[in-house]
Amino acid sequence: MTLPVRRPGRTLTLLKTKARATAHRAGPSWPVRLAEDLRELDADWRESAEVCADAAWTARAAGHSVLNLLSPDQVTAAGPDPVTARTFRHLYLSALRYDFRCPTLQAFVERLPETAHPTLDCYSRALYAFALLGQSRPEGLPLMDEVLAEAGEHTKTLHVLLHGLWLGQDLDQGAERLLALSARPAFGTGRDPIVLFRMAGALLRLSRYDEGLAAIDRALDLLPPGDIAVHADLVRERSLISAARDIHQHPPTRPFVGTPT
C-alpha cells in the first residue's frame, strides 16, 4: 500500500504540532490543546498516530502520563468532532501500551460502543492487536495481518505490532513473524535501535545467540545519548542473551547421586 505524499508545508506544520505537544507537558490541559491543533490541521489517522505516540511517551517519561490526565469516559465519549475523539483515543491507548497494560487495553477497546468498532482507524486497531499479541492470544495474528494490509509501511503502526510480537512469547511462529516484520522496507536502513532490540529478543528465542548479541551491540551504538531507560533495557537484554549462550555452550553437568563407597 502506498502512503499518501505530504506537501512540505503540511509536514512542517505537523512537526511544529509535535514539538508543541512534547515541549509543554506539565499542565493538565495539554491533551486538549493537542487535539485542537490536530483538528485545525484536519489530521488523518497516520498524522495523529505520529504525534500522539511520541507525545504519550514523552509525557510518561516526564511523570505526566496521559492516564492521569484523561479519564476513560473522556476517551469513550463521542467528543465534539472525530479528530478530537481519535486524538484522545490514540493518546490513551498509547499510554496503556507503554505501561504494558495489555488486558486493560483489550478490555477498553472491547467496551467501546458497538457502533464505534467498524469505524476504528488503523492505528487504534493496531493498538488493539498489540494488546492481544502481548498476551499471546492467537486472535491477534489475523488482526495484525488486516492492519498490515491497510497500514502499508507506516512506521509507527509497524512499531506497535513489532512490540506486540516481542511481548507475546507464546505466539505460534512469533519470533519468525517478528523477524519478517522487522525486514519490512520501513525499517530498511537497519538503524532503528528499538527494531534491533526487538530482533535480538526474537533471535534469543530462536537460539541464534551470536546474531542476537550483534543486534544488541548495534542498537547500543545507535541509541541517542542520554536515553538511560532504553539503554538499561538493552544492557539487560544483552546479559540475558550472553547467559543463554553460555548455558547452551557449557551446559551444567548433573552431579552424581548414588551410594557413597
Rosetta blueprint (number, residue, H / E / L):
1 M L
2 T L
3 L L
4 P L
5 V L
6 R L
7 R L
8 P H
9 G H
10 R H
11 T H
12 L H
13 T H
14 L H
15 L H
16 K H
17 T H
18 K H
19 A H
20 R H
21 A H
22 T H
23 A H
24 H L
25 R L
26 A L
27 G L
28 P L
29 S L
30 W H
31 P H
32 V H
33 R H
34 L H
35 A H
36 E H
37 D H
38 L H
39 R H
40 E H
41 L H
42 D L
43 A L
44 D L
45 W H
46 R H
47 E H
48 S H
49 A H
50 E H
51 V H
52 C H
53 A H
54 D H
55 A H
56 A H
57 W H
58 T H
59 A H
60 R H
61 A H
62 A L
63 G L
64 H L
65 S L
66 V H
67 L H
68 N H
69 L L
70 L L
71 S L
72 P H
73 D H
74 Q H
75 V H
76 T H
77 A L
78 A L
79 G L
80 P L
81 D L
82 P H
83 V H
84 T H
85 A H
86 R H
87 T H
88 F H
89 R H
90 H H
91 L H
92 Y H
93 L H
94 S H
95 A H
96 L H
97 R H
98 Y H
99 D L
100 F L
101 R L
102 C H
103 P H
104 T H
105 L H
106 Q H
107 A H
108 F H
109 V H
110 E H
111 R L
112 L L
113 P L
114 E H
115 T H
116 A H
117 H H
118 P H
119 T H
120 L L
121 D L
122 C H
123 Y H
124 S H
125 R H
126 A H
127 L H
128 Y H
129 A H
130 F H
131 A H
132 L H
133 L H
134 G H
135 Q L
136 S L
137 R L
138 P L
139 E L
140 G H
141 L H
142 P H
143 L H
144 M H
145 D H
146 E H
147 V H
148 L H
149 A H
150 E H
151 A H
152 G L
153 E L
154 H L
155 T H
156 K H
157 T H
158 L H
159 H H
160 V H
161 L H
162 L H
163 H H
164 G H
165 L H
166 W H
167 L H
168 G L
169 Q L
170 D L
171 L L
172 D L
173 Q L
174 G H
175 A H
176 E H
177 R H
178 L H
179 L H
180 A H
181 L H
182 S H
183 A L
184 R L
185 P H
186 A H
187 F H
188 G L
189 T L
190 G L
191 R L
192 D L
193 P H
194 I H
195 V H
196 L H
197 F H
198 R H
199 M H
200 A H
201 G H
202 A H
203 L H
204 L H
205 R H
206 L L
207 S L
208 R L
209 Y H
210 D H
211 E H
212 G H
213 L H
214 A H
215 A H
216 I H
217 D H
218 R H
219 A H
220 L H
221 D H
222 L H
223 L L
224 P L
225 P L
226 G L
227 D L
228 I H
229 A H
230 V H
231 H H
232 A H
233 D H
234 L H
235 V H
236 R H
237 E H
238 R H
239 S H
240 L H
241 I H
242 S H
243 A H
244 A H
245 R H
246 D H
247 I H
248 H H
249 Q H
250 H L
251 P L
252 P L
253 T L
254 R L
255 P L
256 F L
257 V L
258 G L
259 T L
260 P L
261 T L
